Amino acid sequence: MKFDRSARRKLWSHTMTVLAGLCALVALIPLGSVIYQAVLLGGPVLSLSFLTSNPPLPCTPSVGTSCAVGGIGSAIQGTLVLVGLAAAISVPIGLAAAIFAVEYRGRFLGLAISFTADVLTGVPSIIAGVFIYAYFVIYDPSIVFSALTGSLALSVIMVPIVTRTCEEALRTVPHSLREAALALGIPKWRTTLQIVLMTALPAVLTGILLSVMRASGEAAPLLFTAFGSRLGFQGFNNPINALPLLIYNFAESPYKNWIDLAWGAALILIILILIASVLSRLVVGRMVRRMRGG
């Protein structure tokens, strides 16, 4: 009887392991197909000039003629500007909100912050673009389409993500660590910043990088704000290009060189996000090992 029970348990365990592996394989199929399609259609246009030059004029090749492929230099530059400015706006706000929600959890404002962040996380990203667009149409129409409004739209998306991820990271810090610091006479603000925050720093950085990668792939809010431009960065008050915006605009066009450019930009965006993910895991893993003394 014991042998039969043990055999059944092992059979059930192996069956569930195989099923879990098959589910993981099925989940990887869409990712693999996207990467394969991007490499197949976007790989042929990759070159050094593709990464540095500006997008070309629309063109459809005819017999005996060819079209200039151009590049996505302005889109890469615009993505860095938009996401960088959005991170500079959203990270301090989201981190401060998370600290207040965790360290002052008994207060009504702390509960309201957590609830608001949960609601905003589920709001479609296009709503952020419409909100910023409507606000500037009313109060300052001269910069409705600009790098500033695009960054603000992305920051609306990033703030709740930073708040929720940092909030969960800070909650993992044992409460006894706070009590020990306070018992030694350390002020609460120093306990929060130098002990609680530093202990949760790897998870906090992971949450920030997650929000940055989410914002770098958003096109919907930029349709109403950044608007797009074939030129590079012309100032915060002027329209600016971005990789997801270029992909959206060029992929639906009827022009062959723009469609090729969109596939190349899609491949570059996938590569950039993949590199950022790998580097973040390496950096965070090294920080964790160092904090544990390994």
N, C-alpha and C positions, 0 to 999 in steps of 0.2 A: 504494500500500500504506500509506504514512504517513497519507494522508488517511482511509483506511478505519479505521485504528487510532484515529486522533484522533476520528473520528465515533463509533466504538463507545464510546470512553471518555466522550465527552460525553453520548451517549444513556444509558449506564449511570449516569452521575452525575445526570442529570436524573430518571431513573426512581427512583433511591434517594431523591432529594430529595422527589419527590412522595409516595413511600411513607412517608417519615418524617413528612411533613406530615399525611398521612391518619391515621397512628398517633397523632399528637399530638391531632388532632381527635377521634378515637374516645375517647382518654383524657379529654378535656374534657367529653364527653357526660354521664357520671354526675355530675360536679360541676355542670354547668349544670342538669341535671334536679333535683338537690337544691335548688339556689338558687331555681329557678323554683317548685318546689312549696312551699318555705318562704315565699316572697314572696306566692304566691297565697293560701295558707291562713293565714299569720301576719300578713300586712300589714294586713288590716282591723281587727285588735285593737290595733294600735300607737297609743299616745298618751302624753302626759306622765304621766298618772296610772298608766298601765300599767307604767311604769318605776319608780314610787315606792311604789305601794300594795302591800299584802300579798295573797297568793292568797285567793280567796273560798271559801265553803263549797260543796260539790258540789251541782249543780242541773241538772235537765233541764227545759227550757222546755215549757210546755203551751200550749193555746189561750188567747190573751189575756194571757199572762204572759211575763215575760222573766227571765233570770238575770243576776246580777251577774258581770261579767267579771273584775274585780279586777286584780291586777298581779303583777309578779315582783320587786318591790323587795327583799324578803327574800332571794330567790335570788341576785340580783346582789350584794348585800352579802355573803352567805355565800360566794359564789365568790371574791370579792376577799380575804376573810379566810383562807379555806382555802388558796388558791394562794399568797397572800403569805407565810403562815406556813410552808407547805411549801417555798417558795423560800428563805426565811431558814434553814431547816434543811439543805436538800439542796445548795444552791449552794456554801457553804464546804466541805462534806464532799467533794462531787464534784470541785471544783476542786483541793483539796489532794491527793486521790487521784490525779488526772490528773498533777499536777506531780511527785509522787513516782514514778509509773509511767514518766514520760518522762525525768526528770533522773537517776533511779537505776535505769535499765533493766536493768542487769546483776544486780540483786539479786532473790532469789526472791520477796520480797514485792511488788516492782513487777510481776513477771510474774503473780503471783496476783491482783493488783488488776485487771489488764487482762482476765484470763480470767473472773474473777467478774463484772465489768461486762458482758462479752459474754453470759454466761449469764443474768444478771438482766434484760437488755434484752429477751430473748425470752420471759420468763416472763409468762403472762397477768396482766393488771392485777387481776383479781378475787382472785388469790392474795395480793396485798399486803393487801387488805382482810381476808381470812380470817386472815392471819398476825397483823395488829394486833388483830383482834377476839379471837382465841384467847389472845393474850398478856395483854390487859387483863381478859378473863373470869377468868383464873387469878389475876392479881396485884392488880387494882383494878377490880372489877365496877361500882363506882359511876360511872365515867366511860367505860364501854364505848361508849356513843353520845354523842359530843361533838365539838366543833370540833377539839379536840386530837388525838383518834384519827383523825379524817378527814384532818387535815394530815399526820400521821405516815404514813398509808397513801399519800397522794399523794407524800410525800417518798421513800418506798421506790421509787416508779416513776421519780421524777425523778433520783435519785442516779446510777444507771447511765447514763442518757442524758447528763447533764452530764459524767460521767467520760469516756465514750467520745468525745463531740464535742470536749471540751476537750483530751483526749489527742491526737486527730488534729490539732487546731489547733496545739498546741505542737510537734508533730513537723515541721510545715512551716517552723519557724524554722531557718535554716541553722546547722549546728554551728560553723561558722567564727565566727559572731557570739558564741557563748559563749566560744570560745577567745580571741578578741580582748579580751573583757571581763576574762577571768581573767588574760591576759597583762599587762593594765594594773594588776593588783593589786586588782581589785574582788572582794570576797568572793562565794562561790558563791550565798549566799542573796539578795544584792542583785542579782547577775546574773540570777537566776531571776525575781525579782519585778519589777525595774525595767527589764530589757532583754528577756528572753525573753517574759515574760507581756505586757508592753506591746506588743511587736511582734505577738503573736498575738491581741491584744485584740479586734479586729473579729470574727474567727472564733469566739473564746470567747463573746462576747456573742450571736452567732447561735445557738450551741449552747444557751446558757442560755435564750434566748427560745423555742427549739424545745421544750425540756423544759417550760417554763411553758405553752405552748399545748397540749402533749400532756396535761398535768395538768388544765387547765381544761375539757377535754372528757370527762374520765373519770367515769363513773357507777358502774361495778361496785364499785370499792373503797369508795365512800361508802355503799353499801347496808348494809354491815356496821359502819360506823363513825359517819359524820355522822348517818345515819338520816333527817334531814329535819325541818323545822318550818315552820309557817305564819307564825311570828313572825320578827322580825329577830334579829340577834346578841344572845344572852343571856349570853354568857360562854363561856370556853373549855371549861368542864366540862359544858355543856348541848348538846343536839342543835342542828344548824344546817342550813339549806337550801343548795342550790346549783343552778345552772342545769341541768347534766346530770341531777342527781337529780330535779329537778322535771319535766323532760321525760320521763324514764323512768316516773315514777309517774303522771303525769297523762295521758300518751298512751295508756296501756293501760286507763284508767278508762272507764266507760260514760257519764260525765256530759259534756254538751255544752260547758259553760263551761270545764271542766278541759281538754278536748281542744283548744279554741281557745287556751287559755292555753299549752299545750304547744307548739303551732305558733308562737305569738308568741315564746316563749322560745327555740325553735330558731333563729328568724330573728335574734334579738338575739345569740345565741351566735355564729352565723356572722359577723355584722357585727363583733362585738368581735374575733374571731380575724383577720378580714380587715384591720381597722384596725391591730391589733398587728403583723401581717406587713408591711404597707406601711410603717409607721413604723419598724420595725426595719431594713428594707432601706434606707430613707432615712438613718437615723442611722449605720448601719454603712458605707454608701457614702460619707457625708461624712467619717467617721473615716479611711477608707482613703485618700481623696484628700488629707486633711490630713497624714497620715503620709508620703505620697509627695511632699508639697510642691506639690500641684496646686491 
